């Protein structure tokens, strides 16, 4: 979903209003899925006694991003109107790479821990 979200930000940067709207729709869909998937991953990977704390940290980071993101985007928009979209696309593609790399490493760790194969 990070990859699709990155593509949506690139679509929003084209300057064509119809393609911008398509990018917004894809972005909203991708962001809603990313939020649900991230929450379920955090809950699934945390210890039973630490689930509340992990969800609290996740919520705090989410709200911090919602507070700081518009400030940074506003400042970069003043410099040039394309920078917020391009930087968001870069961050989404970076998130995709981090997720992809760690997913393989996590699968290897789970294979070492459990005698039954884990299928992703």
N, C-alpha and C positions, 0 to 999 in steps of 0.2 A: 504494500500500500504506500510505502514511502516513495517508491519509484513512480507510481501513478500520481501521487501528490506533487512530485517534482515536475512531471510532465504538465500537470494542470497549471502550475505557476509559469512555466514557459509559454503555455497557450495564452495566459493572461497578459503576457508581455508583447504580444504581436502587434497591438495597436488597432486591430479590427474588432469592432464592438461585438459582433456575433460570436467570434472565436473567444473573445473575453468572457462572454456569458457561458459558453460551453466549458471553459476553464474554471469558472466559478462553481458550476454545477459539479464538475468532477472533483474539485477541491473540497467542497462541502461533503460529498459522499466519502472521499478518502479520509478526511479528518474525523468523520463520525466513526468509521471503521477502525482507524488507528487508536482512537480513545478507548473503544471497547476491547480491542485486542491487547493493548498495553495494560489495561486494568486486569484482564484475566491472566495475562502472563505474570504480572507482579503477584497476584494472589496465588497462582499456581506454584510459583517458585519460592515463595516465602514459607517459613516455618509456621505451623498452626498458631503458635502463641504470638507470633510477630505480624500476623496479617493486618491487624488494625493499624499498627505503626507504619507498615509498608504502604498501606493505602493513604494514610495521613501525609506521608512524605510525598507520595505521588500527587496528591491533591495540592499540596503546597507548591511543588514545582510547577504544576500546571497553572495555578493562579499567578505565580511569579512571572511565568512566560506571558500570560495574558496582560500583565501590568507593564512589563518592560518592553515587550514586542512592539506595541504601538508607538512608544517613545522613540525607539531606534528606527522604526520604519518611517515615522514622520520626519526625523532628521535626515535620513537618507533620501527620502522623496524630495526634500527641498534641494538636495544636491543634484539629483536627476531622477526623473519619474520611473525609470526602468530598474533602478538599483534594488528596491525592495522585492520585486518579483524575481529578479535574477539571484539575489542572495537567498531568498526562500527556496528557490529551486536547488541551489547548491547545497543548502542545509538538508533538504529532503533527500537528495541523492547521497549525501554523506551518511545520513541516518540509514538509508537502504544498505550501503556498504557495510556499516558497522553491524547491522542486524544480520546480514548475510554471512559475514565472517564469524560472528559469535554463534550463530545457529549451528554451523558445522562443528565448532569447538564444543558446544553444549551437547550435541548429539554424541560426540566421541566420549565425553565425560560420562554421560548416562549409560553408554554401552559398557564402559569399564565398571560402573557401579552395579548394574543389574545383570543377572544372568540371562534374562529374556531380552530379545532384540526390541529396540525402540524404533518405531516407524514414524517419520515426520513427513 
